[in-house]
Amino acid sequence: MRFLIAVIHDTSETASSDEMAAIDVFNDSLIANGHWEFACGIDGPSTATVIDNRNGAGLVSAGPLVEWPEYMSGLWIIEAADLEQAQQLATEGSKACNRKVELRPLLG
């Protein structure tokens, strides 16, 4: 099963060098144990653009869909045997990046 681990942050600060080192160790562990699919950081909400072209509306809005003090600042896509294993990996990821994370199964 594949899962999204979304990293939740509340400031514009990027990860410290110690946090980046811990993230690298976590990523290496994911790779070594066959859980790695993809990971990346995401720029802050001020860089977002919302596009709504339903029914050809062509609406483009600068800024995030929702203004909120917390936002997704990165993600991992992982492979796990089940929800329990995914929760364990998400717990390790939260510790590594020193941020809250949200875990969701991927559909399809």
C-alpha positions as CSV (number, residue, x, y, z in Angstrom):
1,M,0.0,0.0,0.0
2,R,1.2,3.5,-0.8
3,F,0.8,6.4,1.7
4,L,1.3,10.2,1.7
5,I,3.2,11.6,4.7
6,A,2.5,15.4,4.6
7,V,4.9,17.5,6.7
8,I,3.0,20.3,8.5
9,H,4.7,23.5,9.4
10,D,3.7,26.9,10.8
11,T,6.6,29.3,10.0
12,S,8.6,30.2,6.9
13,E,11.8,28.8,8.4
14,T,13.4,26.0,6.5
15,A,14.8,22.9,8.2
16,S,18.0,23.5,10.3
17,S,21.2,21.6,9.4
18,D,20.5,19.1,12.2
19,E,17.0,18.5,10.9
20,M,18.2,18.1,7.4
21,A,20.8,15.6,8.6
22,A,18.1,13.6,10.5
23,I,15.8,13.7,7.4
24,D,18.7,12.4,5.2
25,V,19.1,9.5,7.7
26,F,15.4,8.8,7.6
27,N,15.3,8.9,3.8
28,D,18.3,6.5,3.6
29,S,16.4,4.2,6.0
30,L,13.3,4.3,3.8
31,I,15.4,3.5,0.7
32,A,17.3,0.7,2.4
33,N,14.1,-0.9,3.6
34,G,12.1,-0.6,0.4
35,H,9.6,2.0,1.6
36,W,10.9,4.9,-0.5
37,E,8.8,6.2,-3.4
38,F,9.3,9.9,-3.5
39,A,10.0,12.9,-1.2
40,C,10.3,16.7,-1.6
41,G,10.0,20.0,0.2
42,I,7.3,22.4,-0.9
43,D,7.6,26.2,-1.1
44,G,5.5,28.3,1.2
45,P,1.8,29.3,0.8
46,S,2.7,32.8,-0.5
47,T,4.0,31.1,-3.7
48,A,0.7,29.3,-4.4
49,T,-1.6,29.8,-7.3
50,V,-5.1,28.4,-7.4
51,I,-6.5,27.6,-10.8
52,D,-10.1,26.7,-11.4
53,N,-10.9,25.8,-15.0
54,R,-14.0,23.8,-14.3
55,N,-16.4,24.4,-17.2
56,G,-13.8,26.5,-18.9
57,A,-14.0,29.2,-16.1
58,G,-10.3,30.1,-16.5
59,L,-10.0,31.5,-13.0
60,V,-6.5,32.1,-11.6
61,S,-5.9,33.4,-8.1
62,A,-2.6,34.3,-6.5
63,G,-2.1,32.8,-3.0
64,P,-3.2,29.6,-1.3
65,L,-6.7,28.1,-1.4
66,V,-7.1,28.5,2.3
67,E,-5.3,31.0,4.6
68,W,-4.3,29.0,7.7
69,P,-1.3,29.3,10.1
70,E,-0.2,25.7,9.3
71,Y,0.5,24.4,5.8
72,M,2.1,21.5,4.0
73,S,5.8,22.1,3.7
74,G,7.0,18.8,2.4
75,L,5.9,15.2,1.7
76,W,7.0,11.6,1.4
77,I,5.3,9.0,-0.7
78,I,6.0,5.7,0.9
79,E,5.2,2.0,0.4
80,A,4.1,0.1,3.6
81,A,2.6,-3.3,4.2
82,D,-0.3,-1.8,6.1
83,L,-1.6,1.2,8.0
84,E,0.2,0.1,11.2
85,Q,3.6,0.1,9.4
86,A,2.8,3.4,7.7
87,Q,2.0,5.0,11.1
88,Q,5.3,3.8,12.5
89,L,7.2,5.2,9.5
90,A,5.2,8.5,9.8
91,T,6.1,8.7,13.5
92,E,9.8,8.3,12.6
93,G,9.5,10.9,9.8
94,S,7.9,13.4,12.3
95,K,10.8,12.9,14.7
96,A,13.3,13.3,11.9
97,C,12.0,16.5,10.5
98,N,10.8,17.8,13.9
99,R,7.4,18.7,12.5
100,K,3.9,17.4,12.7
101,V,2.9,15.1,9.9
102,E,-0.4,13.9,8.4
103,L,-0.7,10.3,7.1
104,R,-3.1,9.4,4.3
105,P,-3.5,6.3,2.2
106,L,-3.2,6.9,-1.5
107,L,-6.1,5.6,-3.6
108,G,-5.7,3.5,-6.7
